[in-house]
Amino acid sequence: MTDADRPEVAELICLSTNEWYQRHGRPPVFPGGPSVTTVFADIYEALDPGCCVVAEDPATGRVMGSCFYHPRPTHVSLGIMNVHPDYTGRGVASAMLRFITDFADRERKPVRLVSSAFNLDSFSLYTRAGFVPRCVYQDMWLEVPADGMKDLPAESGRVRDATPDDVAAMTALEMEVAGIRRDKDYRHFIENRAGFWHAAVLPDSAGGLAGWIVSSAHPGMNMVGPCVARDAATALALLLRELDRHRGRQPVFLLPVECSQMVRDLYARGARNCELHFCQVRGAWQPFRGISMPTFLPETA
Ligand SMILES: CC(C)(COP(=O)(O)OP(=O)(O)OC[C@H]1O[C@@H](n2cnc3c(N)ncnc32)[C@H](O)[C@@H]1OP(=O)(O)O)[C@@H](O)C(=O)NCCC(=O)NCCS
């Protein structure tokens, strides 16, 4: 992708995703239109300049598809993948995916992504390319009361804002829980040049962190996560405290299906299911030794 392609890619992400969901009887994911989906190129180019592959129609020069990727020390993540409805079923996504898996193979790294369990087109695309679904998430949304979240656990009181000095401990915790590291993502969240991120941590008694969480208040991507925590009680304390920052809004978050107590707590607070996603990994994978909640911006399973 060149800078000149960015408006076309924002339009493609909006049109392709909305069309897919509407064709399958669901509401559009980006009702705000392409002015909202510019956030992907904005954030991804700030984080990883030059890491977006596009497929161009050789006859017209039109962008047929786009996919972002994020090389990290331990792995490569795959960001949002889209093909224009006029060009689906012709191998465009497979070709872009091959570009990224070839890159990861040269770097000898696994590739990780989050894929919708509703979307057999993308599920097949990834599993045909050697990805294995490793974890299932319930996507939930919650209408956060305008006067704030009630009955927070005591642990939520120990949550504090993250600072750049927390990056080393955030990295150590994610290595312990998920076996991956992405220090520059954490720095990006904490520096918050985009103005819609917030990151918080819950210290442990040994001078490290028991958990950390990030949220995005962007109008097109109001999500809580990623979150990494040693246990479900820590993840819940972080999640409820972070949700409280989104008063009057309806953020989405992805909970691992095994976290049944956490899911029940969120149901009791009015949370609703809206989708299911898989953590998909191509290559080496270690089972999570704790809780890992992904997001779609930036995408990392
Ligand atoms: C998902 C999407 C990217 C696929 O793009 P595409 O260019 O049509 O995909 P391809 O033509 O490369 O096909 C992908 C592969 O899946 C296979 N496939 C599709 N449906 C399948 C099914 N039900 N069972 C098995 N394989 C299937 C195709 O045969 C192809 O494999 P092949 O190249 O080995 O034959 C496109 O539909 C899209 O943009 N959807 C909306 C946005 C979206 O869902 N993005 C993914 C978010 S993670």
The ligand as an SDF file (V2000), in Angstrom:
LIG
                    3D

 48 50  0  0  0  0  0  0  0  0999 V2000
  -12.9800  -13.4290    3.6910 C   0  0  0  0  0  0  0  0  0  0  0  0
  -12.5090  -12.7760    2.3820 C   0  0  0  0  0  0  0  0  0  0  0  0
  -11.2740  -11.9290    2.6920 C   0  0  0  0  0  0  0  0  0  0  0  0
  -12.1400  -13.8860    1.3860 C   0  0  0  0  0  0  0  0  0  0  0  0
  -11.6040  -13.2600    0.1900 O   0  0  0  0  0  0  0  0  0  0  0  0
  -11.5470  -14.0370   -1.2270 P   0  0  0  0  0  0  0  0  0  0  0  0
  -10.6020  -13.2800   -2.0980 O   0  0  0  0  0  0  0  0  0  0  0  0
  -12.9200  -14.2340   -1.7200 O   0  0  0  0  0  0  0  0  0  0  0  0
  -10.9120  -15.4260   -0.8080 O   0  0  0  0  0  0  0  0  0  0  0  0
  -10.2260  -16.4630   -1.8110 P   0  0  0  0  0  0  0  0  0  0  0  0
  -10.8660  -16.3760   -3.1730 O   0  0  0  0  0  0  0  0  0  0  0  0
   -8.7410  -16.2670   -1.7530 O   0  0  0  0  0  0  0  0  0  0  0  0
  -10.6500  -17.8260   -1.1280 O   0  0  0  0  0  0  0  0  0  0  0  0
  -10.1450  -18.2660    0.1000 C   0  0  0  0  0  0  0  0  0  0  0  0
  -10.0450  -19.7910    0.1740 C   0  0  0  0  0  0  0  0  0  0  0  0
  -11.1500  -20.2840    0.9460 O   0  0  0  0  0  0  0  0  0  0  0  0
  -11.7770  -21.3530    0.2390 C   0  0  0  0  0  0  0  0  0  0  0  0
  -13.1620  -21.4520    0.6800 N   0  0  0  0  0  0  0  0  0  0  0  0
  -14.1310  -20.5190    0.6340 C   0  0  0  0  0  0  0  0  0  0  0  0
  -15.2520  -21.0070    1.2160 N   0  0  0  0  0  0  0  0  0  0  0  0
  -14.9580  -22.2550    1.6550 C   0  0  0  0  0  0  0  0  0  0  0  0
  -15.6830  -23.2660    2.3530 C   0  0  0  0  0  0  0  0  0  0  0  0
  -16.9510  -23.0870    2.7160 N   0  0  0  0  0  0  0  0  0  0  0  0
  -15.0350  -24.4180    2.6680 N   0  0  0  0  0  0  0  0  0  0  0  0
  -13.7580  -24.6180    2.3120 C   0  0  0  0  0  0  0  0  0  0  0  0
  -13.0310  -23.7030    1.6370 N   0  0  0  0  0  0  0  0  0  0  0  0
  -13.6200  -22.5330    1.3130 C   0  0  0  0  0  0  0  0  0  0  0  0
  -11.5790  -20.9740   -1.2140 C   0  0  0  0  0  0  0  0  0  0  0  0
  -11.7200  -22.0940   -2.0590 O   0  0  0  0  0  0  0  0  0  0  0  0
  -10.1300  -20.4640   -1.1760 C   0  0  0  0  0  0  0  0  0  0  0  0
   -9.1770  -21.5240   -1.1110 O   0  0  0  0  0  0  0  0  0  0  0  0
   -8.2740  -21.9110   -2.3880 P   0  0  0  0  0  0  0  0  0  0  0  0
   -7.6300  -20.6240   -2.8590 O   0  0  0  0  0  0  0  0  0  0  0  0
   -7.2970  -22.8950   -1.8380 O   0  0  0  0  0  0  0  0  0  0  0  0
   -9.2590  -22.4610   -3.3630 O   0  0  0  0  0  0  0  0  0  0  0  0
  -13.6220  -11.8950    1.7280 C   0  0  0  0  0  0  0  0  0  0  0  0
  -14.8000  -12.6430    1.6380 O   0  0  0  0  0  0  0  0  0  0  0  0
  -13.9220  -10.6330    2.4970 C   0  0  0  0  0  0  0  0  0  0  0  0
  -13.2650   -9.6130    2.3170 O   0  0  0  0  0  0  0  0  0  0  0  0
  -14.9450  -10.6840    3.3760 N   0  0  0  0  0  0  0  0  0  0  0  0
  -15.3740   -9.5170    4.1480 C   0  0  0  0  0  0  0  0  0  0  0  0
  -14.3550   -9.0870    5.1710 C   0  0  0  0  0  0  0  0  0  0  0  0
  -13.8770  -10.2420    6.0180 C   0  0  0  0  0  0  0  0  0  0  0  0
  -14.6350  -11.1250    6.3680 O   0  0  0  0  0  0  0  0  0  0  0  0
  -12.5780  -10.2270    6.3540 N   0  0  0  0  0  0  0  0  0  0  0  0
  -11.9520  -11.2530    7.1760 C   0  0  0  0  0  0  0  0  0  0  0  0
  -11.9090  -10.7910    8.5630 C   0  0  0  0  0  0  0  0  0  0  0  0
  -10.8560  -11.8210    9.5310 S   0  0  0  0  0  0  0  0  0  0  0  0
  1  2  1  0
  2  3  1  0
  2  4  1  0
  2 36  1  0
  4  5  1  0
  5  6  1  0
  6  7  2  0
  6  8  1  0
  6  9  1  0
  9 10  1  0
 10 11  2  0
 10 12  1  0
 10 13  1  0
 13 14  1  0
 14 15  1  0
 15 16  1  0
 15 30  1  0
 16 17  1  0
 17 18  1  0
 17 28  1  0
 18 19  1  0
 18 27  1  0
 19 20  2  0
 20 21  1  0
 21 22  1  0
 21 27  2  0
 22 23  1  0
 22 24  2  0
 24 25  1  0
 25 26  2  0
 26 27  1  0
 28 29  1  0
 28 30  1  0
 30 31  1  0
 31 32  1  0
 32 33  2  0
 32 34  1  0
 32 35  1  0
 36 37  1  0
 36 38  1  0
 38 39  2  0
 38 40  1  0
 40 41  1  0
 41 42  1  0
 42 43  1  0
 43 44  2  0
 43 45  1  0
 45 46  1  0
 46 47  1  0
 47 48  1  0
M  END
$$$$
